[in-house]
Amino acid sequence: MGDARAFDHLVELYQDRIFALVKRQVSDFELAEELTQDVFVKAFRGLDRFRGESRLGTWLFRIAINQIRDYKRGKRAHADARLIPLESRTGCAPPSAATSAAPDTELSEKELADTFSRALSLLTHDQRTVLLLRHQEGLEYDELASALGITKTNAKVRVHRARERLLALVRADGYDL
């Protein structure tokens, strides 16, 4: 009974973050809900195998990453190349009319956001994952390494390469960043 309550608390703490990560990777709300539920079912079933070598949150991110990867492997033949607006990836709402900048500045920012969103969608699954975990979820390199099952040095290299690839794609669209 205590284990179930503790697990419920764990779900409450991490469900939004896990869902956000999954949603940014699969772009479908209902599918993201289903995959997120699968993550917590796998975590509950595997709780006795958790060795405590990392934080529980890091372990959950690893399960989520594997769940997304398994889903995408199964879906590869039916790849869906829809682009997702940056606002839905980051959870940020577009600026309101009262706080928005001049129309030309707002258009320029929207164009950059669209370019960034397209570039992010062109990254490999692994590149997108490391960037989202590092910059969206705020994982430190050691947590990132643990979640991905790699060394801290390798995590730093992957983040660096993913950033470079993202910047190259944005620059290819004419932005000087």
Protein Blocks (a to p, Z undefined) as FASTA:
>chain_A
ZZmmmmmmmmmmmmmmmmmmmmmmnopaklmmmmmmmmmmmmmmmmmmpgolacfklmmm
mmmmmmmmmmmmmmmmmccfbdcdfklmnopacddfklmccfklmmmmmmmmmmmmmmmm
mpcfklmmmmmmmmmnopafklmmmmnopafklmmmmmmmmmmmmmmmmmmnopaZZ
